Amino acid sequence: MKMKSMKKVVGPEYNLSEKIKTNVYAVGVAMQESVYPHTMTVFYPRERKKMPDNYRGFILFDPDKCISCFNCSFVCPANAIRMKEAPSRRYYPTVDYGRCIFCHFCIDSCSGGALKATKIHDVAYKDMDEMFTPTEEMIELPEIIREDKKYVEYEIEEDDLHLKRTKGEDYLFVEVPPPIQIPMVSQCIDRASCIGCRVCEEMCESGAISSSAENGMLRMKIDTDKCTGCGLCVKECSMQILMLKLKKFE
Amino acid sequence: MAAAIGAAGQSEWEVAVPEKPLKDKTYFENLKAKVIDTNLCSRCLTCAAICPGGITVVGNKVDFPDYETKCLDCGACVRVCPRFVYEPKSGLGDYIEFIAGRSKRFAGQDGAMVTELLVSAIEMGMIDRGLFAGRDEKWATEMFHVREPEQLAITTLGGTKYTFADVLPELKKAVMFTKRGVGIVGTPCIVSGVRKLQQEYPIFRERVKLVVGLFCTENFHYDDITKFLQEKGVDFSKLVKTDIIKGKFISTMTDGKVKFKVAEAEDIIASGCNVCTDFTAVESDASVGSVGSEKGFSTVAVREENAKKVIEYIKEKGYADFGEADTSQLDFLIGHKKKREENIKRD
């Protein structure tokens, strides 16, 4: 629509029958609202809004899948993740929710899929110190008191938005497929400078790096199919001759 | 570096494994048996620099207490140790020119030519950092990465310290950080260590661009020399300069000098120096020392093209005065060190 000149906006002109019709409709809506109120408020905690499955809430941790690559703590823009040594001498992440900005970069960067997102957003703490969550408290879902009997979803119908209430509890932890990661593979960029210390082989969790000694030569091999591109060997190589390269698809 | 990022990587490669004289021992135990226990070790720390396990030297003696837990038995230390297969070097070595120089910009031991060479190389863009040995108020050495000439305001960076410095472990870090190249200054044993690293690993060949050697007769362990000097009445809080001139160890303090003959300190000379025959750092790109030139000048033996370029740059900019150097003055000390060949035990 193109307006060429300014025009004063005027209300529509109704005739008598139309006026009666609109007034009756208005009274009808008012009566309906007084009997069955159509509010937009979610009555938390008696009901909960149903969050999407990939909602960025409390972070869960699976130690069996963690390869201690430190990617989560390096990528964390808020410095909320610290790696702490576990009794097994492996380093596992801890999250300080006083700092966490819930960007979930840690989950996106987790090469082993050990960090998972949950829909839990309502964990209460008494003070800032308590917001520091050690690894042990990240393995299980945190204890929250559930009073909700219904969950609420927004429904959009043309130009109208209203709530849809369903009886039952919303599952707060839904397994979603792991985030798509850029396929990377570890490669040696300066083989002549290799010491042959085999630290990379020792570090590799997926068994992609192997070595064999024969006739005074040490043969190093990276299995590009097994390599997950976690970058552990790249970090540990004391000569810095390993590098993550884009995996090429054939 | 930039080229390496673009270059395709390899997923298969081979590494030559060095030979083990003692088959049932780890490589470091081999090194220990052949070099450290036989008092051949010069404490250049080339082994500690390359060690992927992170072996550390403790104190100021030749002592690696954690080798049993840290050793990965890779053989890197054996490959780089300049004295595992020891070919003693001696004499003046090859050189393009032998000159005396005095920096107009910096204050150092004599003519401050080491500082001038490294800073000029940084200005030229040949290197982006130079490794200097500084010292704390107790004259213990510490390493500095100098990237700007202004950093030389730390006056302790120039001048000779007659104790060991952990130059090579720091060189490894510098090589990993550098974009253009690293310049390094060290005693003949350190220069030999750098050359050995460069010979074995291309990463050092590409990134260590300037190696300045020092004329060196002997060196002392920190604990020994501090104890010795204190007995002689040297107050470290007032000490400003140490020097060896014509066989005399001179400690210059703010309120006087303590002089004694170096021969008196013979008992505390580091054991590795007793088997060292290299006085002029023949393997360096340029060697610098005080012998062979007038007071206030440093003697510079320019050996390689890269050092020649730096000297030409200094001449062009007029950063230093140059004069004649007399190589015959070095003959006595070269001969003195050459005699130490007798101390090397051959098996």
Interface residues (C-beta under 8 A of the other chain):
Chain A: V185 S186 Q187 C188 I189 D190 R191 A192 S193 C194 I195 G196 C197 R198 V199 A213 G216 M217 L218 R219 M220 K221 I222 D223 T224 S238 M239 Q240 I241 L242 M243 K245
Chain B: A4 I5 A7 A8 G9 Q10 S11 E12 W13 E14 V15 A16 V17 E19 I50 C51 P52 G53 G54 L72 C74 G75 A76 M176 Y201 P202 I203
